[in-house]
Amino acid sequence: MAMEFRKDCQYALIAPTSMGVRITPVNGQPVYSSDTFIMQATSAESNVASVSSYLGLPVKILTTLVKGSPIARFIKDNLAGRHIDVEAKEVDQGGPWGYRHQFNIADSGTGSRGPRVHNDRAGEVGRTLNVKDFDLDRIFGKEGVQIVHLSGLIGALSPETGTFCLEIARAAKKHGTRISFDLNHRASFWKGREKELHEIFAEIANLSDILVGNEEDFQLCLGIKGPEAGGKDLAKKIESFKVMINNVKKAYPNASVFATTLRQVVNANSHLWGAIMAAGDDWHIIEPRQITVLDRIGGGDGFVGGMLYGVLRGWEPEKWVQFGWATGALVTTLLTDYAQPADEDQIWSIWEGNARVRR
């Protein structure tokens, strides 16, 4: 089951996103006991896009930046280093209490001490993403895009971003672009806005070709009823997801690919990592295998990015989920939230369990 694309596209993948920075203590230490930190540019959607950009495919993000901000400059320089094009509306800061880029303050955890993450999104400029600031007919019609990747994190940031993601999905459908939608439910984003967001997410899902999410995402975002999750019982968890997806297929028949990761935490540095994907009528299951974790943040984004790369390359579906699994595993060995694959061979070596030195 190969997915067909328009042939005249300037971009393989684009994604709307709200960029921010993550600050992380060195040596796996907690935030409160540290005085030395690493800062990196980050967002879930640019994490997904980075897999394709590092492996040579043309990628672009759509975002907003604070005009004249040194953090915005830091973000732009980082994205350029990742080979990602940026189309951005620059917004005036509006004084010291105005707009800024979000801060993600997180340690990596180590051993028996799990990671802790603190999100500081007050004044986040990404909440101003507005469809009026982007020429969608030019982007999807004239330039052309093979896949647009949408995230529920962006769709739920504000009423403006919800409308923005919905209009992007409509424009993509109009111009023959495939749509990937990672539901990414966040309870704090949805509080008091359940009806509004359910309607937006349902329409985007109805236009989508690829849907990503766990049982909770599908139930809370789309209202699809399903069985109780299987907890730590792998067989029950897989069967639960299968039942859920069969219900989703009936409600959203346009989608042909459904996927989620499977993760069991042994300790902060050792996880059991798996994945499950339905492509058409076929199921592809990777039972969890042990991986060594330096920093877990971004592993799920790496999985989606690797899976979409396989789709874009025209591989058979079995390879989509294998490459996604291995790309997600790669991210957990890096201090960045995004994968930086050297080449495809590096990813396939991870899949094969071959960590021997390459000279």
N, C-alpha and C positions, 0 to 999 in steps of 0.2 A: 504494500500500500504506500506508494510514493505520493507526496502531496505536490500538486501542480501549482506553478507560480507564473505571474507575468514575466515576460522575457526582457522587457525594456526598463528595468528598474535601476535607479542610481544607488539605492540603499537595499541591503539585504534585511536589515533590522532597524527599527526605530523604537524609542520608548519615551513617553512623558515621565518626568521625574522631578522630585524636589531634592536638590543636592544639599548635603550638610557635611559636617566633619565629625569624626570619632576621635576621642582622646583615650588612650590606653596606657596604663602603667607598664613599665618594663618588667621583664622576668616573671610575668604571671602574678604580680602582687595585687592586693586589693587597692581600690582607689584611695580610700581614707588613710592608708598608711604609706602612701607614695608621694615623692616630690619630683619624680622624673617621668615624663609622659611622651608617647609617640602620637602625632596627629596625622590623620589621613582623611582624604576626601571620600565620601561614601554615600550611597543610597541603594536600596534593594534593586531598583530597576537598572541602574548603571552597572551593578554587580552582574546582572543577567547579561547585559549587552557586552560586557568585557570579554566573555569567552569567544564570541565571534570576532570582536575587534582584534584581539591578540592573535587569532588564527587567520587574519588577513581579509575578513569580509568587511565591506563598507557599512558602518554603523553610525547612527546619529541619535542624540537625545534632544528632547524638547523640554525646556525648563525656564525658570525665572532666576535672576541673579540680582543681588543688591549692588546698585551702581556705585563704583568707586571703592568698594569694600576690598580690603586685602584678603579676606577669606574667599571672596568670589574669585579673585585673581589666583589664589592657591588652588581652588577647585578647577578653574579653566586650564591651568597649567598641568594639573594632574590628569584631566581627561584627554588633553592633547598627548600626553605621554602614553595613554592607553589606546591611542589611535582612534578616538571617538570624536566625531564632529559634534558641535554644539550649536543649536539654534535657540537663542534665549531672549526673552524680554528683560531689559534691565530696569529695575525699579529703584526710585530714590529712597534712601534710607528713611528720611523723614525725621531726622534728629536722633539723639541717643536712645530714645524710647520707641523708635520705629521698627522697621523691618530688619531681620537678620537671618542668617542660615542656621538651621537646627544644629544642636550639639548632642551627640550620642556619647555618653560617658560610661565606659565599660571596661571591666577587667576580664581577663581570659580564664580565670580560675586555674586551679592546678590540683591534681590528685583528688582527694575527697572533698575539697572546697570548690563548689560550683561557681560559674561566672555570675556576675551581677551586672545588670544594665540599667542605667538611668537616662531616660530620654528628656531632653530640655528643648521643647518645640515652641516656646513662647515667641510671638512675633515672627513666626516662620514665613519667609518670603514665598515659599512654594505654595502657600495657601491662596496666593493671588493668581495662580495659573488660570488664564482666561482664553477661551476659544477666539475671542476678538483679536488677540495678539499674534495669531498664527494663520497663515494662508493655507488652509487644508487642501484646497483644490490644487495649489502648486505642489505641495508636499506629496500628496498621493496621486495626483493626476499627471503633472508635468515631470516631476522628479521620479516618482514611482518607488514603491516600497514592497518588498516581498512579504515580510511579517511585521506587524506592529504588536509590541508586547505591552499590555496594560496590567496595572496592579491595583488591587483593592485598597492598598494603602493610599494611593494618589486619589482614587475615586472618592474616598471618604474624608479627605482632608478638609474640605469646605464645600459649600454649595457650588462655588465657581469651578472647583476642580472636578466635581462630579459631572457637571454639565460638559466640561472640557473633555473628559474621557468618553462620555457618551457621544459627543459630536465627532471625536476622532474615530470611534468605532463605526459610526454611520458613514463617514467619509471613506474610511478604509474599505468597507463593504461595497460602496458605490464604485470604487476604482479597482476592485479585484485584488485587494491586499488581504492576506490571511491574518486572522486575529488570534492572538494568544492572550488569555486572561487568567492571571493568578489571583484568586479571590481574596486571600490574605485578610481575613476578618480580624478586626481589632475592636474589642468591646468598648474601649474608651472613646473611639472615633464615632461609634454608632449610637451612643447613649442619647436618647431623645430624638433621634433622626431615623428610626427604624423603617418607617413607612416610605419616607423619601428615598433612602438609600436602597431599600429592597427593590423599588421600581426601577431605579437606575441600573443596579447590578443585574436585574432580570433581563432588561433589554440588551445590555452588553453581552451577557451570556448567550442570549438568543442569536446574536450576530457572530459569536465566536466559533472558531474552528478547533481550538485547543483550550481545555479548561484544566486548571491546576488547583488542587486544594485537598484538604483532608475532610473526614466526615463532618466535623464541626463547621468548617468553612461552608460546605454545601448546605447544611441545615440552617445556619444562622444568616447567611447571605441570600440564599435563594429559596429558603423555606421547604427544601426537599426533605421529607421525612425518611428516616432510615433506622436501622437497628442500633442498639447501644454499641459504642466502640469496644473493641476487643481487649483493651488494656494492654498488658504485657504478653498476652497469649497471641503469638504470631499468627497461627492458623485462623483464630477468630477475627483478628484485626484485618487480615487479607479478605476473608469472607465477608466481613462487614463492609469493607470498601467496595467489593464487587456488587453487593446488593444495592448500595447507595448509588453507584454509577449506573446500574441498570435503570434505576428510577430517574436519574438525571437525563439519561438518553431519551426517555419518553417525553420529558418536559422540554428538552432543548435538542431537538433532532439535528440541528445544523452542525453541532460539534461532533467530531469524529475521533478526537484524542483526549484522554483523561489520564491524569497522573498525580501521584503523590509520593513523598519519601516515607521510609520507615526507619525510625531511629529508636534505639534503646541505649540509655546512658549507663555504662558500667561505672565510670568515674569521669572527671573532667578531661582526662587524656586518653580515654579508651571508650569508643562507642561501637555498637553494632549498627551497621549502616546498610539499608536496603531501599528498594523502590518497587513500585507497581504502576503499570501503565496499560491502558486499554487503547488499542488502535483498531478502529473498525470493530470487527467481531472477535478479534484476537487479544488475549491477555498475555502480558509479559511481566514476569515476577522475578525480582532479584531478592532472594532471601538474605536477611542481614548478615553481613560479614564484618569481622572486627577490623576497625581502622584506628590508627593512632592520631590523636587530636592535639594540635598545638593551640588552636583557637577555633571554636566551633562556629562563630558568627559568619554567615554568608554561605554555609554549606548548601542550604536549600536553594538559594539563588544560583549557586554554581550548578546544581542539578538541572534547574530549568534552563539555564544558559547552554549547558552541554546538550540537553535534549533538543533545544531549538536549533543548535548548530547542526546536529545530525539531520533534522528535518530539512534545513536549508541546503545541505549537501546532497540531498536526494537519496540517502541511504535507506535500507530496509528498517522497519520499525524496531526490530530487535536491537539494532545498533544504536537507535536513538536513546533508549533507556540505559543501555550499557555505558555509552559515552557520558550521559548525564550523571549516572552513579559515580563514575570515575572522576569526572570534573568536580562534583561536589566533594568527593574525598580529597582531591587536590587542594581545594580551598581550605580545608581544615588543617593542612600542613603549613599554611602561610599566615603571616600576621596581618595581611590586608584582608578586607572583607570580600574581595573579588579574586577570581582565578586569573593567573598570569601564565597560561600554558606556553611552553617553549615551542611545541609543535604537537601534531596529532599523536605521534609515536609516544610522547611522554604520557598522554592520557591513556592510550591503549596498554602501556606497560603497567599502569596502576590497575587497570581492569584485570590484567593477567596475573597480578600479584608479583610482578617482577621488579624488585627494588635494587637490583644489582647495579654496580657502577657502570656508566656508559662513558667510554673514552673516545 
